[in-house]
Amino acid sequence: MKYQASRREVQQMAQETAAAASASAPGEQTAVMTSGQAQALEAQIASQILTAEQASRYFQTGSYGSVLGIRVHNYATSGQIVRLSHKSSRAVKGLNPWAAEDAGDNYYSTAEKAEPLQIPESAVCEFCGKKLEYLAVLNHVNRIYEWEVERWSGIPLRCGCRKAKEKQAALDAEEKRLEAEEKQRREDEAKKARVEKQMAHSGMKARFLSRTFANFCTDTPERSRACRISKEYADNFTAHSANGDGLYIEGTFGTGKTHLAAAIAIQLMEQGRNVIFRTADDLLRDIKATFDENGREEQKVLARLKECDLLVIDDIGKEMATDWSTAQLYAVINDRYECQKPVIITTNFNEDDLIAVESPRGVGEHRIRAILSRLHEMCMLLTMNWQDWRGTR
């Protein structure tokens, strides 16, 4: 239903608008604007595009588009809006009319009565006493009303006096510091979640998840050298990986071979690398567990072993050696060899002893020799022969 205002209502609203204009913009013209004045003001408003920084500062949103909508572009100060309303009776929705005294009874016959626009009271600078206006986001309607206030800013415009600038600079610096801390916290949490997921996916056992370079014992030159070589490998993994270079770590029991292999794996997983860390026995169990499937699961397991960024096979030689197990190890390592993908091997056996344990009664000896031949080409040898650290604690 359309609303029709009486002559008396029109005159009363005009008087109220004039009074509000006079109070909000002292010294400004309170009569209907000339055509030139209106064009200049509208051109100024049309050039005032709300930036993301302004949206964040005055409307408490970090994203202009997500809250205000991408269709909203222009803003105006409260003083500009009051002046703009003097252009015509329908310049701003809810802030009209500025009507001539001879306006007819049917002045509003083409428009529904709008709710009166509430203009925020001017704030005052605590330092210089200057009145501070608020910002309003505008829609350019170009229908019944030319402009519509979308929303008011939550805080007034900043004062330009020296003391106000100094205070705001300090507040801005503190806000940026807090934002940086929050951003870092979120990034750290996301990284931690990614690493935990990657570690769970890697198959590394819980005991080794805390093995790092920092907590590796380097109390002798030999241990220090082993740690340094392993750390260099992890630090320069991109170059080593491009060449398919790995590590073959052999040595007696309890010298820290698995510790250093785990430290390498953990550092790489923290960088987002896809690492699989399995004992030789567990790796063979993973493959064997697919035997009751239709063959596709076995291919998935083999594909994971082939395509991961780094494959660590721990304690090779401790698994129960059979012709089948040697064939599977050969297939996995040969896939990595042909694709130039790095592997890290740890074992308690030297080459001759490994051949002996992996080919009982000579069964599968040709395969283990073929495996070792490929590992010679793929890996740098790191020997760790010293006292078992487990017996010294």
N, C-alpha and C positions, 0 to 999 in steps of 0.2 A: 504493500500500500504506500502510495506517495504522500509525502508530508507537505502541507501548504502552510507557510508562515504568514501571520498577519503583519500588517504594516507596523504595528506597535512592536512586535517581536523583532522584526528586522531592524528597526531603529535602535531598540535596546541592545541587541547583539552588536550592532555597529559601534555603539558607544562603549560597550565592554571591551571590544576588540581594540578600539582606539586607546582606551585606558591601559590595556595590557601592553600594547605596543609602546606607549610612552614610558611605562615602567621598565620594560625589558630592554629597550634601546633608547635611553635618554639622549635627546639631542637629534634624533633621527626624524625624518619627515614622517608625519602621521596621516597624511592625505594620500589619496590614490596616486600611485606612481605614474610618472610620464612614460610614454612608450620607450623612449631612449633609456631611462633609468631601469625599466623592467628588463629590457634586452641585455643591458650590461650586467645586471645581477644574475639573470638566468645563464648568461654565457660564463660568468664566473663559477656558478654552481656546477654547470655542465663540465667544467674542466677539473673539478675537485673529485678525483677518483680515490675511493677508500683503499689504502694499501693494506697488505697483510700485517705490517707492523702497527698501523693505526687500529686495525680490527682487534689485534691482540691486546694493545694497550688500553683502548677505550671501551671495547665491548667484551673484554675478557674471553677471547677465543683465539686459539692458536691458528685456526684456519678460517679465513674469510669466507671461502666458498661453501664450506660444509655447514656453517651455521646461518649465515645471512642469505645464502643462495646466490648463484652466479649472475642472476638477472639484476641484482642490486649493485649499482655502481657508484652513484653520486652521494655526496654528503653535503650538509650545510650546517652552519652554526645556528644556535637558537636566535641570535640577532638577525641573521640573514633570513630565517624563516618568517620572523615577524615582519620584516620589511617586504618579503616576497608576498605575504598575504595582502599587502596594500595594493598589489598590482591590479587585482580584480576580485570580484566577489567569490570566485571559486579557485583561487590560486593554490590554496593549501587545504586539504580536507580536514575539517574540524576546526579550522581557524578562519572562518568567514562568518558573516560577510563584512567587507568594507563597502557598505551600500550607500548609494546616493539617497538623499531624503525623499526623492520622488519615486523610489522603488515601489513597484506595485505589490498588491497583496499576493500575487501569484509568483513572487520572486523565486520561491523554491519549488515551484510546481513541477519542475523536471528532475528534481533530485530528492532522494530520501534524506531526512535530517541526519547529519553526521554527529557522532559524539564529540563534544568539545575537546580539542587537543590540549593536553596538559603539558605546558612548557616548564621544564625544571627551573627552579629559582637559581639565579646566578650565585655561584660560590665566590668567595673572596680569597685572594692570595694572602697567606699568613704573614708574608714579609712586607709587601708593598701596598696591600689593600686593594689592588686592582680587581674588578669584577671578572670572573672567569665564566665563559659560556660553555654550553654543552654541545656535543655533536649529535646530529640526527642523520640516519641513513634514509634516503628518499627513493621512492618509486616515481618515475615520470609517467603518469597515467594517461594524460592526453585524452580524457573522456569527459566525464562530468567535472572531475577535479583534475587540475594539471599536475599537482604534486601531492604525494601521500607520504606521511612519515612512517617508515617501517619500524624503527625503534630508536630509542635515545641511548646515548652512551652512559655507562655506569658511573663514570667520573668526568669532571669538567676538563676542558683544555688546560694544558700546562701554561703557567705564567712564564714570561720571558725575562723576568728580572734576574739579576746575578745570583742572589741567594737561593731563589727557587731552582735555578738551573743547577747550582751546586748540590742541592739536596736531591734533586731528581737524578743527577748523574750517579750519586752514591747509591740511591735506591735501585737504579738500573743495573749498576755493577753487581750489587748483591743478588738481584733477581737472575742475572746471567750466570752467576756462580752457582746458585741453587739449581738452575735449569741444567747446567753442565753436569753437576753432580747427579741429578736425577737421570739424565741421559746416560751417563756412565754406568749408573746402577742398573738401568734396564738392559744395557748392552752386556754387562757382566752376567746378569741373570740369564739372558738369552744364550750367551756363550756357554755358561755352566750347563744349561739344559741340553744344548747341542752336544757338548762333550760327554755328558752322562749318557745320552742316547747312543753316541758313537761307541763309548766304552762297553755298554751293554751289548751292542751289535757286534763288537769285535770278538767276543768270546773270552776275553782275558779274565782270569780268576781273581776273586776278591783280594787275595793276599798280595797280588802284584800291582794293584791299582794305586798304591802309595809309593811305589819304587820310582824314584827320580834321580837325576844327576846330583842334586843337592844333598841327598842323604846316602849317596854311595861312598863307602869308606875309601879314602885315598891316602892312607897312612904310609904307603910305600911307593917308591918310584914306579914299580910295575903296575900297581893298581891305578895310580895317577895317570899313567900313560894310557891304560885301557879306557878309563873314563874320558880322557881327552879325545881319543880317537872316536869313541862312540858319540860324544857330544858334537864333534865336527861333522860326523855323518848326519846327525839330526838337523844341525844348523844349516847344512848345505844340501838338504834332501832334494830340492828341486833339480839341482845339477846332477846329483847322483841318480835320481830317478830317470832323468832324460836319457842317461846312458845305460839304464838297467843295472846299475851297480848296487850290490848288496854287501852283507857281512857274513862271514863264516866264523863263528866264535866257538873255539874248542878249548877244552881244559878239564882239569880234574873237578871233583865234586866240591860244591860250596865256595867257588871262587867269585861268584857274582855275575855269571854269564846271563842268567835269566833276568837279573836285576837291570843290567845295562840294556838288554833287548827291550824290556818293559819300559825303561826310561825313554828310549828312542820312540817307541810306539805311543806313549802318553804325550810326549811333546808334539808329535805329528797330529794326534787326534785333537789336541787343543787348538791346532791350526786349521782344523776342519778336514783333515785327511781321512780317507777311508782305510782303516787298518784292520786286519784279521790276525789275531794272536792265539794260536792253538798249539798244544803239544802234538807231537806226531801221532800219539795214540788217540787223542781226541779228534784229530782231523780224520783219521781212518774210521773212527766210530761215526762221525757225521756222515761220511759217505755210505757206510754200511747201513745206517738207519733208513736210507731211502730205498732199500732193496724191496720192500713190500709195496712200493708205489709203482706207478706205471712207467717209470723211467724219466718222467719230466722233472721230478724232484731231484733226482741225481744230477741232472743237467743244471738245475738251478744252483745246487751246492758247488759244482765244479766251476760254473760261471762266476760265482762270487769269489772263489779262490783264485781264479784267473784274472779277474778285472779289478780287484781292490788295489789301492795305491801301494800298499806294502803288505806282504805276507810274512809273518813270523812263524816258523816251525820250531818249537822248543823241544829240547831233549830227544832229538832224532837218534835212534838206536835203542831206545828203551821200550819201544813197542814190540809186540810179539811178531817176529819176522816170519812172513810166509811169502810164497810166490805172488799171491794176490796183493799183499800189503806193499811189497816192493814195486809191483806194477802200478799201483795207485800213486805212490810217491813219485815215481818216474813221470807219470802222466801229468801230475800237478806241477812239478818243477819244470818239466819240458814245456808246458803251456806258458809258464812265466818266462822261460828262456826265449822262446820263439817270439813272444810279444814284447820282449825287452822290458819286463817288469821286475822290479827288485824284490829279493827275498833276504830274510835274515834267518840263519840256521844256528842253533846252539846244540852242542853235543858234548858228551863226556869222553868220546872216543877219538883217537887219532885215526888217520885214514885206514891203515891196515886193520886196526881193531874193528872199525865200523864195517869194513867189507866182511869181516868174519862174522859179526853178529847179525848182519843183514842178509847173509846168504849161508844159512846153516847147511852143511853138507854140500855146499856149492850151488844150491838151488837159488836162482835169481842173481847170481854173482855178476852176470853181464849187465843187468839193469842197475845195480848199485854202482858199478864202475862207470856206467853212462851218466848216472846222476852226479857222481863226484866230478866227472869230466866237465859237465856243464857248470857246476858250482865253482870249479877252479876259474872258469872264464868270467862268471857273473860276480863273484864275491872277493872281497879283500879278506885275507886270513888274519884273525886276531886270536892269539894264543894266551890263555890265562891259566898258568900252572903255578899255583902256590898253595899255602895252607888253607884248609877248609875253615872259613870264617865262623861257621856254625859251632865249631868245636872250641872257639876261643872266647866265647861270650861267658 
